[in-house]
Amino acid sequence: MKAKTVLISGASIAGPSLAFWLHRYGFQTTIVEKAPALRPGGYAVDFRGVGMEVLKRMGILEEVRKYETRTGKITMVNKNNKKVASMPDGFTSGELEINRGDLSLVLYEATKDNTTYIFDDSITGLKQVADGVEVQFSRNPSRKFDLVIGADGLHSGVRAIAFGDESKFVHNLGVYLAIYTIPNYLKLNMDALFYGSLGKKVGVFGARQRKEAKASFYFTSDPIAFERKDVGQQKQIIREKFAAESWEVPKLLEMMDEAPDFYFDTLAQVKMDTWSTGRVALLGDAAHCASPMAGMGTTMAVVGAYILAGELYEANGDFLPAYARYESAMRTFVDKCQKLADGIDWFIPTTRIKLWWSQQIWKILPYTPWKNIMIEMPAKIAGSISLNNYAACA
């Protein structure tokens, strides 16, 4: 085998999924993660089509199902908590929905015995040489690996080192998102409530079998400068943006500091002409983030991991043709998934006429063919890519 040792940056979803398959194909895998431990919480992610098939082939589908958190009925309300419109159970849940932190745990359990995990560290330098990549870490001594894969998300450190500043590749959609866990004080079961005003949307939805809930805040804005590590600053942004809102917003803001988890970022897409340079390649959001509005990021991550590992195996570790075939197999699929985020104004209107029109659409949507189209379109795209039966899985 031409390449045997693989360093993967990122221990969320794409990285452990890749490690799972690479180990099965005889590669030695190491995952480095900048967080000190697995990250809990996060928003719900879902699987459709080929994503479900990959989980089956991994043999973890039933384990993932144990953590299923399928969103029930979605109700749009006004500031007086009066129903404006509603959508049926499972409208946004795909075939299988799970909290990102729970999925990360399942993948970690499936790989921890055969993959070396290095937490609380990150890659600071990459030097490609004739027989590998010399890797510098922020904490650990330098080491050499045959290949390096960046599966470290929207703000990928590997991408920045190997390809250049993220401003070349990250395209903001003009929307920011915050999400965190709260007590299920509204007794929502697994249902969701959404309240919207001009350029803003607030949601609360049941999670973990009704034991807790998630609060989400969306708002439109020109680019905001903030420190990704400064959670206090990020919370203050949310407080200021939503200070004048009514409904349940004041209480939700009070709960923010007690949340065991807090996530804040811009909604963005990653667009790149190529996902590899020499021995370094990108996977998942680092390569082609579609944004949560598209709802296909997790499916793309596990499908991409399956294909990348399979192509490396088929090429006997010859990374150049393997990377090329991986990208060829994924590119059209990724383009279709990213297009699902078009029309974000429909969800978070930025003018009064758009806000009025959005409310009318929500009211009539359950009674029109559009509802079925919105459900069927992601499913159709999720079935638009075929999976090779790589030798070890046949």
C-alpha positions as CSV (number, residue, x, y, z in Angstrom):
1,M,0.0,0.0,0.0
2,K,1.5,3.3,-1.1
3,A,-0.1,5.3,1.8
4,K,-0.8,3.7,5.2
5,T,-0.8,6.4,7.9
6,V,-3.5,9.0,7.8
7,L,-4.0,12.0,10.1
8,I,-7.5,13.4,10.2
9,S,-8.3,16.8,11.7
10,G,-11.7,17.0,13.4
11,A,-13.6,14.5,15.6
12,S,-17.2,15.5,14.9
13,I,-18.8,13.5,12.1
14,A,-16.9,13.5,8.9
15,G,-13.5,12.7,10.6
16,P,-14.6,9.6,12.6
17,S,-16.7,8.4,9.7
18,L,-13.6,8.4,7.5
19,A,-11.5,6.8,10.2
20,F,-14.1,4.0,10.5
21,W,-13.7,3.0,6.8
22,L,-10.0,3.6,6.6
23,H,-9.4,1.2,9.5
24,R,-11.5,-1.4,7.8
25,Y,-9.3,-1.0,4.7
26,G,-6.1,-1.5,6.6
27,F,-5.0,2.2,7.1
28,Q,-3.6,3.4,10.4
29,T,-5.6,6.4,11.5
30,T,-5.1,9.3,13.9
31,I,-7.7,12.0,14.7
32,V,-6.6,15.3,16.2
33,E,-9.3,17.5,17.8
34,K,-8.8,21.0,19.2
35,A,-11.6,20.6,21.7
36,P,-10.6,19.0,25.0
37,A,-13.3,16.4,24.7
38,L,-16.2,15.5,22.4
39,R,-18.6,18.4,22.0
40,P,-22.1,17.8,23.5
41,G,-25.3,19.3,22.3
42,G,-25.6,21.2,19.0
43,Y,-28.5,21.4,16.6
44,A,-30.4,18.4,15.2
45,V,-29.0,16.9,12.0
46,D,-30.7,14.4,9.8
47,F,-30.1,11.6,7.3
48,R,-31.7,10.9,4.0
49,G,-31.3,8.4,1.1
50,V,-27.6,7.4,0.7
51,G,-26.8,8.7,4.1
52,M,-29.1,6.0,5.6
53,E,-27.4,3.4,3.4
54,V,-23.9,4.4,4.7
55,L,-25.1,4.0,8.3
56,K,-26.4,0.5,7.4
57,R,-23.1,-0.4,5.8
58,M,-21.2,0.8,8.9
59,G,-23.5,-1.3,11.1
60,I,-24.4,1.6,13.4
61,L,-27.9,2.5,12.1
62,E,-29.7,0.9,15.0
63,E,-27.4,2.5,17.5
64,V,-28.0,5.9,15.9
65,R,-31.8,5.3,16.1
66,K,-31.5,5.0,19.9
67,Y,-30.8,8.7,20.0
68,E,-33.4,9.7,17.4
69,T,-35.0,13.1,18.1
70,R,-37.5,13.5,15.4
71,T,-39.1,16.9,15.4
72,G,-42.9,16.7,15.6
73,K,-45.4,19.3,14.6
74,I,-44.0,22.8,13.8
75,T,-46.2,25.7,14.8
76,M,-45.6,29.3,13.8
77,V,-46.9,31.7,16.4
78,N,-47.2,35.5,16.9
79,K,-46.0,37.5,19.8
80,N,-49.1,36.6,21.8
81,N,-48.4,32.9,21.2
82,K,-51.4,32.6,18.9
83,K,-51.0,30.0,16.2
84,V,-50.4,31.5,12.7
85,A,-49.7,28.3,10.8
86,S,-48.4,24.8,11.4
87,M,-46.7,22.0,9.5
88,P,-47.1,18.2,10.1
89,D,-44.8,15.9,12.1
90,G,-41.4,15.2,10.6
91,F,-41.6,18.1,8.1
92,T,-37.9,19.0,8.6
93,S,-36.6,15.7,10.0
94,G,-35.6,13.7,7.0
95,E,-35.6,9.9,7.5
96,L,-33.6,10.0,10.7
97,E,-32.9,12.9,13.0
98,I,-30.3,13.1,15.8
99,N,-28.5,15.8,17.8
100,R,-25.1,16.4,16.4
101,G,-23.4,15.7,19.8
102,D,-25.1,12.3,20.1
103,L,-24.1,11.3,16.6
104,S,-20.5,12.3,17.4
105,L,-20.6,10.1,20.4
106,V,-21.9,7.1,18.4
107,L,-19.1,7.5,15.9
108,Y,-16.5,7.9,18.6
109,E,-17.6,4.7,20.2
110,A,-17.4,2.9,16.9
111,T,-13.8,4.0,16.2
112,K,-12.1,4.6,19.6
113,D,-10.6,1.1,19.8
114,N,-8.8,1.3,16.4
115,T,-8.1,5.0,15.9
116,T,-5.7,7.1,18.0
117,Y,-7.5,10.2,19.3
118,I,-5.6,13.3,20.3
119,F,-7.8,15.9,22.0
120,D,-7.0,19.4,23.0
121,D,-4.5,19.9,20.2
122,S,-4.5,21.2,16.6
123,I,-2.4,21.4,13.5
124,T,-0.3,24.5,13.1
125,G,1.9,23.6,10.2
126,L,2.0,21.2,7.2
127,K,5.1,20.6,5.0
128,Q,4.7,18.2,2.1
129,V,7.8,16.2,1.4
130,A,8.5,13.4,-1.1
131,D,7.3,10.6,1.2
132,G,4.7,12.3,3.4
133,V,3.5,15.3,5.2
134,E,5.4,16.7,8.2
135,V,2.9,18.0,10.7
136,Q,3.4,20.5,13.4
137,F,1.0,20.5,16.4
138,S,0.3,23.2,18.9
139,R,1.0,20.9,21.8
140,N,2.4,17.6,20.7
141,P,5.7,16.9,19.0
142,S,5.9,17.0,15.2
143,R,5.1,13.8,13.3
144,K,5.1,12.6,9.7
145,F,2.0,11.0,8.1
146,D,1.4,9.7,4.6
147,L,-1.8,11.7,4.2
148,V,-3.6,14.5,6.0
149,I,-7.4,15.0,5.8
150,G,-9.0,18.2,7.0
151,A,-12.5,17.3,8.4
152,D,-12.5,20.3,10.7
153,G,-15.6,22.1,9.7
154,L,-16.5,25.5,8.2
155,H,-13.5,27.3,9.7
156,S,-11.1,24.5,8.9
157,G,-7.5,25.1,10.1
158,V,-6.2,22.5,7.6
159,R,-7.8,24.4,4.7
160,A,-6.3,27.7,5.9
161,I,-2.8,26.2,6.1
162,A,-2.9,24.2,2.8
163,F,-5.2,26.3,0.6
164,G,-5.2,29.8,2.0
165,D,-7.4,32.2,4.0
166,E,-11.0,31.2,4.4
167,S,-12.2,34.4,2.9
168,K,-11.4,32.8,-0.5
169,F,-13.8,30.0,0.1
170,V,-16.4,30.8,2.8
171,H,-19.5,32.6,1.4
172,N,-21.7,34.1,4.1
173,L,-25.4,33.8,3.5
174,G,-26.1,37.0,5.6
175,V,-27.7,35.0,8.5
176,Y,-26.3,34.2,12.0
177,L,-27.4,31.4,14.2
178,A,-27.2,30.7,17.9
179,I,-28.5,27.5,19.5
180,Y,-28.3,26.0,23.0
181,T,-30.0,23.6,25.4
182,I,-32.7,24.7,27.8
183,P,-35.2,22.9,30.1
184,N,-38.4,21.8,28.3
185,Y,-40.4,24.4,30.3
186,L,-43.0,24.8,27.5
187,K,-43.7,21.0,27.7
188,L,-43.3,20.7,23.9
189,N,-43.0,16.9,23.7
190,M,-41.0,16.7,20.4
191,D,-42.9,19.6,18.8
192,A,-41.5,23.0,17.8
193,L,-42.6,26.6,18.0
194,F,-41.3,29.4,15.9
195,Y,-41.8,33.1,16.3
196,G,-40.6,35.6,13.7
197,S,-40.2,39.3,13.2
198,L,-38.5,41.4,10.6
199,G,-35.1,39.8,9.9
200,K,-35.3,37.4,12.9
201,K,-36.6,34.0,13.8
202,V,-36.7,32.3,17.2
203,G,-37.5,28.6,17.7
204,V,-37.9,26.3,20.6
205,F,-38.2,22.5,20.0
206,G,-38.3,19.4,22.2
207,A,-35.3,17.1,22.3
208,R,-34.0,14.0,24.0
209,Q,-37.3,12.3,24.3
210,R,-39.0,15.4,25.8
211,K,-36.4,15.7,28.6
212,E,-35.0,18.9,27.3
213,A,-35.4,21.5,24.6
214,K,-33.3,23.6,22.2
215,A,-33.6,27.3,21.7
216,S,-32.5,28.7,18.4
217,F,-32.0,32.3,17.3
218,Y,-31.6,33.4,13.7
219,F,-31.0,36.9,12.5
220,T,-30.0,38.6,9.2
221,S,-27.1,41.0,9.3
222,D,-24.1,42.5,7.4
223,P,-20.9,40.8,8.4
224,I,-20.2,40.9,12.1
225,A,-16.7,40.8,13.6
226,F,-16.5,38.4,16.5
227,E,-14.1,36.1,18.2
228,R,-15.0,32.4,17.7
229,K,-13.6,31.5,21.1
230,D,-15.3,34.4,22.9
231,V,-18.6,32.8,24.0
232,G,-19.4,35.8,26.2
233,Q,-19.1,38.2,23.3
234,Q,-21.3,35.9,21.1
235,K,-24.0,35.8,23.8
236,Q,-23.9,39.6,24.1
237,I,-24.6,39.8,20.3
238,I,-27.7,37.7,20.8
239,R,-28.9,39.8,23.8
240,E,-28.5,43.0,21.8
241,K,-30.1,41.7,18.7
242,F,-33.1,40.3,20.4
243,A,-33.5,42.7,23.4
244,A,-36.7,44.3,22.0
245,E,-38.4,41.1,21.1
246,S,-41.4,39.7,23.0
247,W,-43.1,36.2,23.0
248,E,-40.8,33.9,25.0
249,V,-37.6,35.6,24.0
250,P,-36.9,37.4,27.3
251,K,-37.1,34.1,29.2
252,L,-35.0,32.3,26.6
253,L,-32.3,34.9,26.9
254,E,-32.3,34.5,30.7
255,M,-31.7,30.8,30.3
256,M,-28.7,31.3,27.9
257,D,-26.0,31.6,30.6
258,E,-27.2,28.4,32.3
259,A,-27.0,26.4,29.1
260,P,-24.5,23.5,29.1
261,D,-23.7,24.2,25.5
262,F,-23.8,27.3,23.2
263,Y,-23.2,27.5,19.5
264,F,-22.9,30.7,17.5
265,D,-21.8,31.3,13.9
266,T,-22.7,32.7,10.6
267,L,-24.6,30.5,8.1
268,A,-22.3,30.1,5.2
269,Q,-21.3,27.8,2.3
270,V,-17.8,26.7,1.3
271,K,-17.1,26.7,-2.4
272,M,-13.8,25.5,-3.8
273,D,-12.5,24.5,-7.2
274,T,-10.6,21.5,-5.7
275,W,-10.6,19.7,-2.4
276,S,-7.1,18.5,-2.5
277,T,-3.5,19.7,-2.9
278,G,-0.8,17.1,-3.0
279,R,-1.2,14.7,-0.1
280,V,-3.7,17.0,1.8
281,A,-7.5,16.7,1.1
282,L,-10.7,18.1,2.6
283,L,-13.8,16.4,3.7
284,G,-17.3,17.4,4.9
285,D,-18.0,21.1,5.8
286,A,-14.3,21.9,5.4
287,A,-14.6,21.1,1.7
288,H,-18.2,22.0,0.8
289,C,-20.3,23.2,3.8
290,A,-23.9,23.7,2.5
291,S,-25.1,25.5,5.7
292,P,-27.8,24.1,8.1
293,M,-30.5,25.7,5.9
294,A,-29.8,23.1,3.2
295,G,-30.2,20.2,5.7
296,M,-27.8,17.9,3.8
297,G,-24.5,18.5,5.5
298,T,-24.4,15.3,7.6
299,T,-25.4,13.2,4.7
300,M,-22.7,14.7,2.6
301,A,-20.2,14.1,5.4
302,V,-20.8,10.4,5.8
303,V,-21.2,9.8,2.1
304,G,-18.0,11.7,1.3
305,A,-16.1,9.7,4.0
306,Y,-17.3,6.5,2.5
307,I,-16.3,7.4,-1.0
308,L,-12.9,8.9,0.0
309,A,-11.9,5.9,2.0
310,G,-13.2,3.5,-0.7
311,E,-11.2,5.3,-3.4
312,L,-8.0,5.3,-1.3
313,Y,-8.5,1.5,-0.8
314,E,-9.2,0.8,-4.5
315,A,-6.1,2.8,-5.5
316,N,-4.0,0.9,-2.9
317,G,-3.2,4.2,-1.2
318,D,-2.2,6.0,-4.4
319,F,-3.7,9.3,-3.3
320,L,-3.6,11.4,-6.5
321,P,-6.1,9.2,-8.5
322,A,-8.1,8.4,-5.4
323,Y,-8.6,12.1,-4.5
324,A,-9.6,12.8,-8.1
325,R,-12.2,10.0,-8.2
326,Y,-13.5,11.1,-4.8
327,E,-14.1,14.6,-6.0
328,S,-15.5,13.5,-9.3
329,A,-18.0,11.3,-7.5
330,M,-19.1,14.0,-5.0
331,R,-19.1,17.2,-7.0
332,T,-22.5,17.1,-8.7
333,F,-24.1,15.8,-5.5
334,V,-22.6,18.7,-3.5
335,D,-23.8,21.3,-6.0
336,K,-27.3,20.0,-5.7
337,C,-27.2,20.0,-1.9
338,Q,-25.9,23.5,-1.7
339,K,-28.7,24.8,-3.9
340,L,-31.2,23.7,-1.3
341,A,-30.2,26.8,0.8
342,D,-31.4,29.2,-1.9
343,G,-34.3,31.4,-1.0
344,I,-33.4,32.0,2.6
345,D,-35.6,35.1,2.6
346,W,-38.6,32.8,2.7
347,F,-37.5,31.6,6.2
348,I,-36.2,34.9,7.6
349,P,-37.8,37.8,5.6
350,T,-35.9,41.1,5.6
351,T,-38.7,43.5,4.4
352,R,-42.2,43.9,5.6
353,I,-43.8,42.8,2.3
354,K,-41.6,39.7,2.4
355,L,-42.6,39.1,6.0
356,W,-46.3,39.4,5.2
357,W,-45.9,37.1,2.1
358,S,-43.9,34.6,4.2
359,Q,-46.7,34.4,6.7
360,Q,-49.3,33.8,4.0
361,I,-47.1,31.0,2.5
362,W,-46.9,29.3,5.9
363,K,-50.6,29.5,6.3
364,I,-51.5,27.8,3.0
365,L,-48.4,25.5,2.6
366,P,-49.9,22.5,4.4
367,Y,-52.8,22.5,1.9
368,T,-50.8,22.8,-1.3
369,P,-48.5,20.5,-3.4
370,W,-45.6,22.8,-2.3
371,K,-45.5,20.9,1.0
372,N,-44.8,17.6,-0.7
373,I,-42.3,19.2,-3.0
374,M,-40.4,20.6,0.0
375,I,-40.3,17.2,1.6
376,E,-39.5,15.3,-1.6
377,M,-36.8,17.5,-3.1
378,P,-34.1,16.8,-0.4
379,A,-35.1,13.1,-0.6
380,K,-34.7,13.2,-4.3
381,I,-31.3,14.8,-4.1
382,A,-30.2,12.4,-1.4
383,G,-30.9,9.5,-3.8
384,S,-29.2,11.1,-6.8
385,I,-25.7,9.7,-6.0
386,S,-24.9,6.0,-6.2
387,L,-22.5,4.2,-3.9
388,N,-19.9,1.8,-5.2
389,N,-19.6,-1.5,-3.4
390,Y,-15.9,-1.3,-2.5
391,A,-14.3,-4.6,-2.2
392,A,-14.2,-4.8,1.6
393,C,-17.9,-4.1,1.9
394,A,-19.2,-6.3,-0.9
